[in-house]
């Protein structure tokens, strides 16, 4: 063996990598459950935000503060 990689070696590695990728099952179920849980969490936060947004609720100080004018 010469110690150098050949095109044949490269093709063999590429084919093995493709076979491994094809044999690995996709984790779609876990991904879909995660997205559904995220949507449920966002919906729950929306209902909490709607409950807490009363007319007498104080506005955030960051939003009510005017932006400083840049000095040249």
C-alpha distances in whole Angstrom, upper triangle without the diagonal:
4,6,8,10,11,14,14,12,16,18,17,17,21,22,21,23,26,26,27,29,31,31,33,37,39,41,44,46,46,46,49,51,50,52,55,55,55,57,60,60,60,63,65,64,66,69,69,70,72,74,74,75,79,81,82,78,77,75,72,73,70,71,74,74,74,71,72,72,70,71,70
4,6,9,10,14,14,13,15,18,17,18,21,22,22,24,27,27,28,30,32,33,34,38,39,42,44,47,47,46,50,51,50,52,55,56,55,58,60,60,60,63,65,64,66,69,69,69,72,74,74,74,78,80,81,78,77,74,71,72,69,70,73,72,72,69,70,70,68,69,68
4,7,9,13,13,11,14,17,16,16,19,21,21,22,25,26,26,28,30,31,31,35,37,39,42,45,44,43,47,49,47,49,52,52,52,54,57,56,57,60,61,61,63,66,66,66,69,71,70,71,75,77,78,74,73,71,68,68,65,66,70,69,69,66,67,67,65,66,65
4,6,10,11,10,11,14,15,14,17,19,19,20,23,24,25,26,29,29,30,34,35,38,40,43,43,42,45,47,46,47,51,51,50,53,56,55,56,59,60,60,61,64,65,64,67,69,69,70,73,75,76,73,72,69,66,67,63,64,68,67,67,64,65,65,62,64,63
4,7,8,6,7,11,11,11,13,15,16,17,19,21,21,23,25,26,27,31,32,35,37,40,40,39,42,44,43,44,47,48,47,50,52,52,53,56,57,57,58,61,62,62,64,66,66,67,71,73,74,70,69,67,64,65,61,62,66,65,65,62,63,63,61,63,61
4,5,5,6,9,10,11,12,14,16,17,19,20,21,23,25,26,27,31,32,35,37,40,40,40,42,45,44,45,48,49,48,51,53,53,54,56,58,58,59,62,63,63,65,68,67,68,72,74,75,71,71,68,65,66,63,64,67,67,67,64,64,65,62,64,63
4,5,5,6,9,10,10,12,14,15,16,18,20,21,23,24,26,29,30,33,35,39,39,38,41,43,42,43,46,47,47,49,51,52,52,55,56,56,58,61,61,61,63,66,66,66,70,72,73,70,69,67,64,65,62,62,66,65,65,62,63,64,61,63,62
4,5,5,6,9,10,11,12,14,15,17,18,20,21,22,25,28,30,33,35,38,38,37,40,43,42,43,46,47,47,49,51,52,52,55,57,57,58,61,62,62,64,66,67,67,71,73,74,71,71,68,65,67,63,64,67,67,67,64,65,66,64,66,65
4,5,5,6,9,10,11,12,14,15,17,18,20,21,23,26,28,31,33,36,36,36,38,41,40,41,44,45,45,47,50,50,50,53,55,55,56,59,60,60,62,64,64,65,69,71,72,69,68,66,63,64,61,62,65,65,65,63,64,64,62,64,63
4,5,5,6,9,10,11,12,14,15,17,18,20,21,25,26,29,31,34,34,33,36,38,38,38,42,43,42,44,47,47,47,50,52,52,53,56,57,57,59,62,62,62,66,68,69,66,65,63,60,61,58,59,62,62,62,59,60,61,59,61,60
4,5,5,6,9,10,11,12,14,15,16,18,20,23,25,28,30,33,33,33,35,38,37,38,41,42,42,44,47,47,47,50,52,52,53,56,57,57,59,62,62,62,66,68,70,66,66,63,61,62,59,59,63,63,63,60,62,62,60,63,62
4,5,5,6,9,10,11,12,14,15,16,19,22,24,27,29,32,32,32,35,37,37,38,40,42,42,44,46,47,47,50,52,52,53,56,57,57,59,62,62,63,66,69,70,67,66,64,61,63,60,60,64,64,64,62,63,64,62,64,64
4,5,5,6,9,10,11,12,14,15,17,20,22,25,27,30,30,29,32,34,34,35,38,39,39,41,43,44,44,47,49,49,50,53,54,54,56,59,59,59,63,66,67,63,63,61,58,59,56,57,61,61,61,58,60,61,59,61,60
4,5,5,6,9,10,11,12,14,16,19,20,23,25,28,28,28,30,33,32,33,36,37,37,39,42,42,42,45,47,47,48,51,52,52,54,57,57,58,61,64,65,62,61,59,56,58,55,55,59,59,59,57,58,59,57,59,59
4,5,5,6,9,10,11,12,14,18,19,22,24,27,28,28,30,33,32,33,36,38,37,39,42,42,43,45,47,48,49,52,53,53,55,57,58,59,62,65,66,63,63,60,58,60,57,57,61,61,61,59,60,61,60,62,62
4,5,5,6,9,10,10,12,16,18,21,23,26,26,26,29,31,31,32,35,36,36,38,41,41,42,44,46,47,48,51,51,52,54,56,57,58,61,64,65,62,62,60,57,59,56,56,60,60,61,59,60,61,60,62,62
4,5,5,6,9,10,11,14,16,18,21,24,24,23,26,28,28,29,32,33,33,35,38,38,39,41,43,43,45,47,48,49,51,53,53,54,58,60,62,58,58,56,53,55,52,53,56,57,57,55,56,58,56,59,58
4,5,5,6,9,10,13,14,18,19,22,23,23,25,27,27,28,31,32,32,34,37,37,38,40,42,43,44,47,48,48,50,52,53,54,57,60,61,58,58,56,53,55,52,53,56,57,57,55,57,58,56,59,59
4,5,5,6,9,12,14,17,19,22,23,23,25,27,28,29,31,33,33,35,37,38,39,41,43,44,45,47,48,49,51,53,54,55,58,61,63,59,60,57,55,57,55,55,58,59,60,58,59,61,59,62,62
4,5,5,6,10,12,15,18,20,20,21,23,25,25,27,29,30,31,33,35,36,37,39,40,41,43,45,46,47,49,51,52,53,56,59,60,57,57,55,53,55,52,52,56,57,58,56,57,59,57,60,60
4,6,5,8,10,13,15,18,18,18,20,23,23,24,26,28,28,30,32,33,34,36,38,38,40,42,43,44,46,48,49,49,53,56,57,54,54,52,50,52,49,49,53,54,54,52,54,56,54,57,57
4,6,8,9,13,14,17,18,18,20,23,23,24,26,28,29,30,32,34,34,36,38,39,40,43,44,45,47,49,50,50,54,57,58,55,56,54,52,54,51,51,55,56,56,55,57,58,57,60,60
4,6,9,12,15,17,18,19,21,22,23,25,27,28,29,31,33,34,35,37,38,40,41,43,44,45,47,49,50,51,55,58,59,56,56,55,52,55,52,52,56,57,58,56,58,60,59,62,62
4,6,9,12,14,15,15,18,19,20,21,24,25,26,28,29,30,32,34,35,36,38,40,41,42,44,46,47,48,51,54,56,52,53,51,49,51,49,49,53,54,55,53,55,57,56,59,59
4,6,9,11,12,13,15,16,17,19,21,22,23,25,26,28,29,31,32,34,35,37,38,39,41,43,44,45,49,52,53,50,51,49,47,50,48,48,51,53,54,52,55,56,56,59,59
4,6,8,9,9,11,14,14,15,17,19,20,22,23,25,26,28,29,30,32,34,35,36,38,40,41,42,46,48,50,47,48,46,44,47,44,44,48,49,50,49,51,53,52,56,56
4,6,6,6,9,10,11,13,14,16,17,19,20,21,23,25,26,27,29,31,32,33,35,37,38,39,43,46,47,44,45,43,41,44,42,42,45,47,48,47,49,51,51,54,55
4,6,5,6,8,10,10,12,14,15,16,18,20,21,22,24,26,27,29,30,31,33,35,36,37,41,44,45,42,43,42,40,43,41,40,44,46,47,46,48,50,50,53,54
4,5,5,6,9,10,11,12,14,15,16,18,20,21,22,24,26,27,29,30,32,33,35,36,39,43,44,41,43,41,40,43,41,41,44,46,47,47,49,51,51,55,56
4,6,5,6,9,10,11,12,14,15,16,18,20,21,22,24,26,27,28,30,32,33,34,38,41,42,39,40,39,37,40,38,39,42,44,45,44,47,49,49,53,54
4,5,5,6,9,10,11,12,14,15,17,18,20,21,23,25,26,27,29,31,32,33,36,39,41,38,39,37,35,38,36,36,40,41,42,41,44,46,46,50,51
4,5,5,6,9,10,11,12,14,15,16,18,20,21,23,24,26,27,29,30,31,35,38,40,37,38,36,35,38,36,36,39,41,43,42,45,47,47,51,52
4,5,5,6,8,10,10,12,14,15,16,18,20,21,23,24,26,27,29,30,33,37,38,35,37,36,34,37,36,36,39,41,43,42,45,47,48,51,53
4,5,5,6,9,10,10,12,14,15,16,18,20,21,22,24,26,27,28,32,35,36,33,34,33,31,34,33,33,36,38,40,39,42,44,44,48,49
4,5,5,6,9,10,10,12,14,15,16,19,20,21,23,25,26,27,30,33,35,32,33,31,30,33,31,31,34,36,38,37,40,42,43,46,48
4,5,5,6,9,10,11,12,14,15,17,18,20,21,23,24,26,29,32,34,31,33,31,31,34,32,32,35,37,39,39,42,44,45,48,50
4,5,5,6,9,10,10,12,14,15,16,18,20,21,23,24,28,31,32,29,31,30,29,32,31,31,34,36,38,38,41,43,44,48,49
4,5,5,6,9,10,11,12,14,15,16,18,20,21,22,26,29,30,27,28,27,26,29,28,27,31,33,34,34,37,40,40,44,46
4,5,5,6,9,10,10,13,14,15,16,19,20,21,24,27,29,26,28,27,26,29,28,27,30,32,34,34,37,40,41,44,46
4,5,5,6,9,10,11,12,14,15,17,19,20,23,26,28,25,27,27,26,29,29,28,31,33,36,36,39,42,43,46,48
4,5,5,6,9,10,11,12,14,15,17,18,22,25,26,23,25,24,23,26,26,25,28,31,33,33,36,39,40,44,46
4,5,5,6,9,10,10,12,14,15,16,20,23,24,21,23,22,21,24,23,23,26,28,30,30,34,36,37,41,43
4,5,5,6,9,10,11,13,14,15,19,22,24,21,23,22,22,26,25,24,27,30,32,32,36,38,40,43,46
4,5,5,6,9,10,11,13,14,17,21,22,20,22,22,21,25,25,24,27,30,32,33,36,39,41,44,47
4,5,5,6,9,10,11,12,16,19,20,17,19,18,18,21,21,21,23,26,28,29,32,35,37,40,43
4,5,5,6,9,10,11,14,17,19,16,18,17,18,21,21,20,22,25,28,29,32,35,36,40,43
4,5,5,6,9,10,13,16,18,16,18,18,19,23,23,22,24,27,30,31,35,37,39,43,46
4,5,5,6,9,11,15,16,14,16,16,17,21,21,21,23,26,28,30,33,36,38,42,44
4,5,5,6,10,13,14,11,13,13,14,18,18,17,19,22,25,26,30,33,35,38,41
4,6,5,8,11,13,12,14,14,16,20,20,19,20,24,26,28,31,34,37,40,43
4,6,7,11,12,11,14,15,17,20,22,21,22,25,28,30,33,36,39,42,45
4,6,9,10,8,11,12,13,17,18,18,19,22,25,27,30,33,36,39,42
4,7,8,6,9,10,12,15,17,15,16,20,23,25,28,31,34,37,40
4,5,5,9,11,13,17,19,17,17,21,24,26,29,32,35,38,42
4,5,8,10,13,16,18,16,16,19,22,25,28,31,34,37,40
4,6,9,12,15,18,16,15,19,21,25,28,31,34,36,40
4,6,9,12,15,14,13,17,20,23,26,29,32,35,38
4,7,9,12,11,10,13,17,19,22,25,28,31,35
4,6,9,7,7,10,14,16,19,22,25,28,32
4,5,6,7,9,12,14,17,21,23,26,29
4,5,5,6,10,12,14,18,20,23,27
4,6,5,9,10,12,16,18,21,24
4,6,8,9,13,16,18,22,25
4,6,9,12,15,18,21,25
4,7,9,12,15,18,22
4,6,9,12,15,19
4,6,9,12,16
4,6,9,13
4,6,10
4,6
4
